């Protein structure tokens, strides 16, 4: 039998662990060792368990809300082809409407700040995503060196839809290749 060492935990956590172990038909000892091995593997691999859980929740949230994965270069190429074929206005409207829908989905179980945080986690291809409040206004900044100009315009439409759906008034915006800045009025 391997050596054992006692660890202390809050009573509520120990009780939850016991219930979980019983539901899986294993001992608390076995369950705790599996958990500790997994956490140590993640942390020793240079990751943080809380960030890993946060990203998992965002991915799961995205999956449940209808997001799908597609190679970036194919998406950008498709967007550019649509713009070249004269569908830019229709696409921008569609992306705005998708943003409105996404805002409803986000706001059901989240505050506005949590919604922005979840949104930032859903967008894997963004280098930087910031939401900065400044008095009665806020600025949403988005940077990605890989965005094409046309994709930047579409993504701006999606973000505007989300912001409008969350109750913000868009004051102005600026878009360039890989750069989006949207200034909004914060009420209350």
Secondary structure, 3 states (H helix, E strand, C coil): CCCCCCCCCCHHHHHHHHHHHHHHCCCHHHHHHHHHHHHHHHHHCCCCHHHHHHHHHHHHHHHHCCCCCCCHHHHHHHHHHHHHCCCHHHHHHHHHHHHHHHHHHHHHHCCHHHHHHHHHHHCCCCCEEEEEEECCEEEEEEECCCCCHHHHHHHHHHHHHHHHHCCCEEEEEEEECCEEEEEEECCC
